[in-house]
Amino acid sequence: MRPCEQVALKWSEADLKARTARVCRVMVMGGIHERVKTKQHRHVLMNDRAMHALEEARKLTEGRSRFVFAPALMVDKSVDWIRSDSTTKEHFLAAMQALGIRRRRQYDTRHTCANMCLMAGMNPAFIANQLGHSVQMLLSTYAKWLNSTSDWAELQKLD
């Protein structure tokens, strides 16, 4: 998910039993907007890591917020979402530093996910759908990661 989609995710759209999240809104300039970048809502499948993140988030936000990732301090009780990109950025950078991971943008985790999926041989149409991209956008952005040591094995599929 895009960081602006993650911040706008409500508990009502996270189906922990089905392991899915319905992406249908974004946070832009401190406000929640009932739309997504591509104007198409989508369901994202959640792997074990995503499920663990949601379980941890639930411990922190249950009963406090409609949103999965709520602000640490809720000064204004009418605003129960993270209103600033810098809030998540601070925590993200601190976690990377503590883990000894080089500094990078939050959005780069999305690129990492796309590359890992492609390198694992996952179906590009599935990946594009999960990311909220068209297949054309996915391939034009990440095609360089499709080449690998298995190129000859790909060619042999024609035999």
Accessible surface in RSA format (square Angstrom, percent):
REM  Atomic radii and reference values for relative SASA: ProtOr
REM  Chains: A
REM  Algorithm: Lee & Richards
REM  Probe-radius: 1.40
REM  Slices: 20
REM RES _ NUM      All-atoms   Total-Side   Main-Chain    Non-polar    All polar
REM                ABS   REL    ABS   REL    ABS   REL    ABS   REL    ABS   REL
RES MET A   1    46.02  23.8  18.17  12.0  27.86  66.3   4.24   3.6  41.78  55.4
RES ARG A   2     6.55   2.8   6.55   3.3   0.00   0.0   4.77   6.5   1.78   1.1
RES PRO A   3    30.70  22.4  30.36  27.7   0.34   1.2  30.70  25.3   0.00   0.0
RES CYS A   4    37.39  28.3  34.69  38.7   2.70   6.3  15.76  39.9  21.63  23.3
RES GLU A   5     1.78   1.0   0.01   0.0   1.77   4.2   0.01   0.0   1.77   1.4
RES GLN A   6    69.40  38.8  69.36  50.7   0.04   0.1   9.78  20.8  59.63  45.2
RES VAL A   7     9.97   6.6   9.97   9.0   0.00   0.0   9.97   8.7   0.00   0.0
RES ALA A   8     0.00   0.0   0.00   0.0   0.00   0.0   0.00   0.0   0.00   0.0
RES LEU A   9     8.56   4.8   6.09   4.4   2.47   6.2   8.56   6.0   0.00   0.0
RES LYS A  10    39.04  19.0  39.04  24.0   0.00   0.0   8.82   7.9  30.22  32.2
RES TRP A  11    33.75  13.5  27.13  13.1   6.62  15.5  26.62  14.2   7.13  11.6
RES SER A  12   102.58  86.7  56.17  75.0  46.42 106.9  59.26 126.2  43.32  60.7
RES GLU A  13    22.77  13.1  14.21  10.7   8.56  20.4  10.59  20.5  12.18   9.9
RES ALA A  14    12.18  11.2   0.00   0.0  12.18  27.7   0.22   0.3  11.96  31.7
RES ASP A  15    67.78  47.5  61.80  61.5   5.98  14.1  23.64  55.6  44.14  44.0
RES LEU A  16    45.72  25.5  35.15  25.1  10.57  26.6  35.53  24.9  10.20  27.4
RES LYS A  17   202.72  98.9 170.06 104.3  32.66  77.8 120.87 108.8  81.85  87.2
RES ALA A  18    58.99  54.2  32.07  49.5  26.92  61.2  43.74  61.6  15.25  40.4
RES ARG A  19    90.93  38.2  90.40  46.1   0.53   1.3  41.53  56.8  49.40  29.9
RES THR A  20    22.96  16.3  22.96  23.3   0.00   0.0  15.90  21.4   7.06  10.7
RES ALA A  21     0.68   0.6   0.67   1.0   0.01   0.0   0.68   1.0   0.00   0.0
RES ARG A  22    89.95  37.8  89.01  45.4   0.94   2.2  23.32  31.9  66.63  40.4
RES VAL A  23     2.59   1.7   0.60   0.5   1.99   4.8   2.56   2.2   0.03   0.1
RES CYS A  24     6.22   4.7   3.41   3.8   2.80   6.6   1.17   3.0   5.05   5.4
RES ARG A  25    17.81   7.5  16.10   8.2   1.71   4.1   1.42   1.9  16.39   9.9
RES VAL A  26     3.14   2.1   3.14   2.8   0.00   0.0   3.14   2.7   0.00   0.0
RES MET A  27     7.67   4.0   3.55   2.3   4.12   9.8   3.43   2.9   4.23   5.6
RES VAL A  28    55.19  36.3  50.29  45.5   4.89  11.8  53.51  46.5   1.68   4.6
RES MET A  29   191.30  99.1 142.39  94.2  48.91 116.5 123.86 105.3  67.45  89.4
RES GLY A  30    12.43  15.3   0.00   N/A  12.43  15.3   8.94  24.5   3.49   7.8
RES GLY A  31    23.50  29.0   0.00   N/A  23.50  29.0  23.16  63.6   0.34   0.8
RES ILE A  32    38.81  22.1  12.89   9.6  25.92  62.5  12.89   9.3  25.92  70.3
RES HIS A  33    71.74  39.2  68.43  47.6   3.31   8.5  46.81  48.2  24.93  29.0
RES GLU A  34   118.48  68.0  89.84  68.0  28.65  68.2  63.90 123.6  54.58  44.6
RES ARG A  35   109.83  46.1 107.73  54.9   2.10   5.0  49.51  67.7  60.32  36.6
RES VAL A  36     1.02   0.7   0.07   0.1   0.95   2.3   0.07   0.1   0.95   2.6
RES LYS A  37   132.74  64.8 113.24  69.5  19.50  46.4  76.70  69.0  56.04  59.7
RES THR A  38    55.12  39.2  34.07  34.5  21.05  50.2  39.87  53.6  15.25  23.1
RES LYS A  39   162.66  79.4 139.53  85.6  23.13  55.1  99.57  89.6  63.09  67.2
RES GLN A  40   127.14  71.1 124.84  91.2   2.30   5.5  42.06  89.5  85.08  64.5
RES HIS A  41    91.72  50.1  66.80  46.4  24.92  63.7  48.91  50.4  42.81  49.8
RES ARG A  42    16.93   7.1   9.84   5.0   7.09  16.9  16.76  22.9   0.17   0.1
RES HIS A  43   103.22  56.4  94.42  65.6   8.80  22.5  59.58  61.4  43.64  50.8
RES VAL A  44    18.79  12.4  18.79  17.0   0.00   0.0  18.79  16.3   0.00   0.0
RES LEU A  45   100.35  55.9  86.28  61.7  14.07  35.4  86.39  60.7  13.96  37.6
RES MET A  46    16.54   8.6   9.63   6.4   6.91  16.4   6.14   5.2  10.39  13.8
RES ASN A  47    90.40  62.3  80.53  77.8   9.87  23.8  40.08  96.5  50.32  48.6
RES ASP A  48   104.93  73.5  97.42  97.0   7.51  17.8  37.29  87.8  67.64  67.5
RES ARG A  49   182.92  76.8 173.24  88.3   9.68  23.0  71.64  97.9 111.28  67.4
RES ALA A  50    35.45  32.6  27.09  41.8   8.35  19.0  34.27  48.3   1.18   3.1
RES MET A  51    18.36   9.5  18.36  12.1   0.00   0.0  18.36  15.6   0.00   0.0
RES HIS A  52   108.06  59.1 106.82  74.2   1.24   3.2  71.60  73.8  36.46  42.4
RES ALA A  53    46.75  43.0  38.80  59.9   7.95  18.1  44.40  62.5   2.35   6.2
RES LEU A  54     6.67   3.7   6.67   4.8   0.00   0.0   6.67   4.7   0.00   0.0
RES GLU A  55    87.78  50.4  83.33  63.0   4.45  10.6  30.69  59.4  57.09  46.6
RES GLU A  56    68.09  39.1  67.61  51.1   0.49   1.2  28.74  55.6  39.36  32.1
RES ALA A  57     7.43   6.8   3.91   6.0   3.52   8.0   6.88   9.7   0.55   1.4
RES ARG A  58    80.89  34.0  80.89  41.2   0.00   0.0  24.96  34.1  55.93  33.9
RES LYS A  59   150.38  73.4 114.95  70.5  35.43  84.3  85.91  77.3  64.46  68.7
RES LEU A  60   128.70  71.7 118.14  84.5  10.56  26.6 121.09  85.0   7.61  20.5
RES THR A  61     4.99   3.6   4.99   5.1   0.00   0.0   4.99   6.7   0.00   0.0
RES GLU A  62   119.49  68.6  96.83  73.3  22.66  54.0  36.98  71.5  82.51  67.4
RES GLY A  63    85.96 106.0   0.00   N/A  85.96 106.0  44.18 121.2  41.78  93.6
RES ARG A  64    96.72  40.6  79.05  40.3  17.67  42.1  61.01  83.4  35.71  21.6
RES SER A  65    15.86  13.4   0.00   0.0  15.86  36.5   5.37  11.4  10.49  14.7
RES ARG A  66   121.27  50.9 112.20  57.2   9.06  21.6  70.74  96.7  50.53  30.6
RES PHE A  67     1.69   0.8   1.69   1.0   0.00   0.0   1.69   1.0   0.00   0.0
RES VAL A  68     0.06   0.0   0.00   0.0   0.06   0.1   0.00   0.0   0.06   0.2
RES PHE A  69    64.25  32.1  60.98  37.8   3.26   8.5  64.25  39.0   0.00   0.0
RES ALA A  70    15.55  14.3   0.00   0.0  15.55  35.4   0.00   0.0  15.55  41.2
RES PRO A  71    20.93  15.3  20.42  18.6   0.51   1.9  20.88  17.2   0.06   0.4
RES ALA A  72    85.19  78.3  54.11  83.5  31.09  70.7  63.17  89.0  22.02  58.3
RES LEU A  73   147.42  82.1 132.19  94.6  15.22  38.3 134.32  94.3  13.10  35.2
RES MET A  74    27.52  14.3  13.38   8.9  14.14  33.7  15.04  12.8  12.48  16.5
RES VAL A  75   140.22  92.3 109.84  99.4  30.38  73.2 118.03 102.6  22.19  60.2
RES ASP A  76    73.41  51.4  64.30  64.0   9.10  21.5  32.08  75.5  41.33  41.2
RES LYS A  77   160.35  78.2 138.70  85.1  21.66  51.6  99.00  89.1  61.35  65.4
RES SER A  78    86.80  73.3  57.96  77.3  28.84  66.4  56.40 120.1  30.39  42.6
RES VAL A  79    22.44  14.8  19.88  18.0   2.56   6.2  19.88  17.3   2.56   6.9
RES ASP A  80    12.59   8.8  12.59  12.5   0.00   0.0   4.96  11.7   7.63   7.6
RES TRP A  81    40.21  16.1  39.06  18.9   1.15   2.7  39.06  20.8   1.15   1.9
RES ILE A  82    13.11   7.5  12.59   9.4   0.52   1.3  13.11   9.4   0.00   0.0
RES ARG A  83   129.69  54.5 118.02  60.2  11.67  27.8  31.95  43.7  97.74  59.2
RES SER A  84    47.54  40.2  42.58  56.8   4.96  11.4  33.20  70.7  14.34  20.1
RES ASP A  85    98.92  69.3  93.36  92.9   5.57  13.2  34.62  81.5  64.31  64.1
RES SER A  86    58.40  49.4  54.69  73.0   3.71   8.6  38.81  82.6  19.60  27.5
RES THR A  87    45.66  32.5  42.74  43.3   2.92   7.0  25.75  34.6  19.91  30.1
RES THR A  88    31.39  22.3  27.73  28.1   3.66   8.7  25.58  34.4   5.80   8.8
RES LYS A  89   101.47  49.5 101.47  62.3   0.00   0.0  47.53  42.8  53.94  57.5
RES GLU A  90   115.81  66.5 106.24  80.4   9.57  22.8  42.75  82.7  73.06  59.6
RES HIS A  91   119.91  65.5 113.96  79.2   5.95  15.2  78.68  81.1  41.23  48.0
RES PHE A  92    48.65  24.3  43.01  26.6   5.64  14.7  48.09  29.2   0.56   1.6
RES LEU A  93    33.78  18.8  29.57  21.2   4.20  10.6  29.91  21.0   3.86  10.4
RES ALA A  94    59.75  54.9  49.80  76.9   9.95  22.6  55.10  77.6   4.64  12.3
RES ALA A  95    50.20  46.2  41.92  64.7   8.28  18.8  49.63  69.9   0.57   1.5
RES MET A  96    10.55   5.5  10.51   7.0   0.04   0.1   9.60   8.2   0.95   1.3
RES GLN A  97   150.77  84.3 132.39  96.8  18.39  43.8  45.72  97.3 105.06  79.7
RES ALA A  98    89.98  82.7  47.71  73.6  42.27  96.2  59.59  83.9  30.39  80.5
RES LEU A  99   131.87  73.4 101.75  72.8  30.13  75.7 106.76  75.0  25.11  67.6
RES GLY A 100    71.20  87.8   0.00   N/A  71.20  87.8  37.10 101.8  34.10  76.4
RES ILE A 101    84.44  48.1  72.14  53.7  12.30  29.7  76.68  55.2   7.76  21.1
RES ARG A 102   182.33  76.6 164.89  84.1  17.44  41.5  82.61 112.9  99.73  60.4
RES ARG A 103   168.17  70.6 146.75  74.8  21.42  51.0  63.32  86.5 104.85  63.5
RES ARG A 104    55.72  23.4  42.59  21.7  13.13  31.3  17.63  24.1  38.09  23.1
RES ARG A 105   146.77  61.6 139.07  70.9   7.70  18.3  77.63 106.1  69.13  41.9
RES GLN A 106    40.74  22.8  35.52  26.0   5.22  12.4  11.08  23.6  29.67  22.5
RES TYR A 107    65.62  30.6  64.06  36.4   1.57   4.1  54.40  40.9  11.23  13.8
RES ASP A 108    32.88  23.0  32.46  32.3   0.42   1.0  10.70  25.2  22.18  22.1
RES THR A 109    61.82  44.0  55.97  56.7   5.85  13.9  39.88  53.6  21.94  33.2
RES ARG A 110     9.68   4.1   3.33   1.7   6.35  15.1   8.07  11.0   1.61   1.0
RES HIS A 111    52.66  28.8  52.66  36.6   0.00   0.0  42.15  43.4  10.52  12.2
RES THR A 112    51.23  36.4  48.30  49.0   2.93   7.0  40.49  54.4  10.73  16.2
RES CYS A 113    62.76  47.5  58.66  65.4   4.10   9.6  19.90  50.4  42.87  46.2
RES ALA A 114     0.20   0.2   0.00   0.0   0.20   0.5   0.20   0.3   0.00   0.0
RES ASN A 115    24.25  16.7  24.25  23.4   0.00   0.0   7.16  17.2  17.10  16.5
RES MET A 116   105.44  54.6  99.27  65.7   6.17  14.7  84.42  71.8  21.02  27.9
RES CYS A 117    22.61  17.1  20.93  23.3   1.68   3.9   1.54   3.9  21.07  22.7
RES LEU A 118     9.00   5.0   0.60   0.4   8.40  21.1   0.71   0.5   8.29  22.3
RES MET A 119   125.51  65.0  89.44  59.2  36.07  85.9  87.54  74.4  37.97  50.3
RES ALA A 120    80.26  73.8  37.97  58.6  42.29  96.2  50.77  71.5  29.49  78.1
RES GLY A 121    64.75  79.8   0.00   N/A  64.75  79.8  34.44  94.5  30.31  67.9
RES MET A 122    73.80  38.2  61.74  40.9  12.06  28.7  55.44  47.1  18.36  24.3
RES ASN A 123    91.85  63.3  80.67  78.0  11.18  26.9  27.18  65.4  64.67  62.5
RES PRO A 124    45.01  32.8  45.01  41.0   0.00   0.0  45.01  37.2   0.00   0.0
RES ALA A 125    52.63  48.4  46.47  71.7   6.16  14.0  46.87  66.0   5.76  15.3
RES PHE A 126    75.91  38.0  68.98  42.7   6.93  18.0  74.99  45.5   0.93   2.7
RES ILE A 127     3.34   1.9   1.60   1.2   1.74   4.2   3.34   2.4   0.00   0.0
RES ALA A 128     1.71   1.6   1.71   2.6   0.00   0.0   1.71   2.4   0.00   0.0
RES ASN A 129    85.26  58.8  78.90  76.3   6.36  15.3  19.42  46.7  65.85  63.6
RES GLN A 130    24.65  13.8  22.95  16.8   1.70   4.1  16.05  34.2   8.60   6.5
RES LEU A 131     9.67   5.4   9.67   6.9   0.00   0.0   9.67   6.8   0.00   0.0
RES GLY A 132     9.44  11.6   0.00   N/A   9.44  11.6   8.96  24.6   0.49   1.1
RES HIS A 133    40.67  22.2  23.17  16.1  17.49  44.7  20.01  20.6  20.66  24.0
RES SER A 134    66.74  56.4  50.18  67.0  16.56  38.1  52.44 111.7  14.30  20.0
RES VAL A 135    61.43  40.4  57.55  52.1   3.89   9.4  57.55  50.0   3.89  10.5
RES GLN A 136   147.72  82.6 137.86 100.8   9.86  23.5  46.55  99.1 101.17  76.7
RES MET A 137    95.74  49.6  92.63  61.3   3.11   7.4  82.64  70.3  13.10  17.3
RES LEU A 138     0.00   0.0   0.00   0.0   0.00   0.0   0.00   0.0   0.00   0.0
RES LEU A 139    59.42  33.1  58.87  42.1   0.55   1.4  59.42  41.7   0.00   0.0
RES SER A 140    88.83  75.1  48.41  64.6  40.42  93.1  48.67 103.6  40.16  56.3
RES THR A 141    54.70  38.9  38.12  38.6  16.58  39.5  36.98  49.7  17.73  26.8
RES TYR A 142     7.78   3.6   7.78   4.4   0.00   0.0   6.24   4.7   1.55   1.9
RES ALA A 143    46.25  42.5  41.64  64.3   4.61  10.5  41.64  58.6   4.61  12.2
RES LYS A 144   148.12  72.3 125.46  77.0  22.66  53.9  80.26  72.2  67.86  72.3
RES TRP A 145   101.16  40.6  96.36  46.6   4.80  11.3  94.55  50.4   6.61  10.7
RES LEU A 146    77.12  42.9  55.59  39.8  21.53  54.1  57.43  40.3  19.68  53.0
RES ASN A 147   108.33  74.7  93.46  90.3  14.87  35.8  20.61  49.6  87.72  84.8
RES SER A 148    59.72  50.5  36.95  49.3  22.77  52.5  46.53  99.1  13.19  18.5
RES THR A 149   146.31 104.1 113.36 114.9  32.95  78.5  92.83 124.7  53.48  80.8
RES SER A 150    51.63  43.6  46.89  62.6   4.74  10.9  37.05  78.9  14.58  20.4
RES ASP A 151    64.78  45.4  59.48  59.2   5.29  12.5  28.94  68.1  35.83  35.7
RES TRP A 152   186.58  74.9 186.05  90.1   0.53   1.2 157.04  83.7  29.54  47.9
RES ALA A 153    52.30  48.1  45.00  69.5   7.30  16.6  46.23  65.1   6.07  16.1
RES GLU A 154    90.49  52.0  82.83  62.7   7.66  18.2  36.43  70.5  54.06  44.1
RES LEU A 155    96.58  53.8  90.26  64.6   6.32  15.9  94.59  66.4   1.99   5.4
RES GLN A 156   116.81  65.3 107.14  78.3   9.67  23.0  27.53  58.6  89.28  67.7
RES LYS A 157   152.44  74.4 115.76  71.0  36.68  87.3  88.77  79.9  63.67  67.8
RES LEU A 158   152.13  84.7 120.56  86.3  31.56  79.3 123.08  86.4  29.05  78.2
RES ASP A 159   155.57 109.0  91.93  91.5  63.65 150.5  51.08 120.2 104.50 104.2
END  Absolute sums over single chains surface
CHAIN  1 A    10703.2       8845.6       1857.6       6366.7       4336.5
END  Absolute sums over all chains
TOTAL         10703.2       8845.6       1857.6       6366.7       4336.5
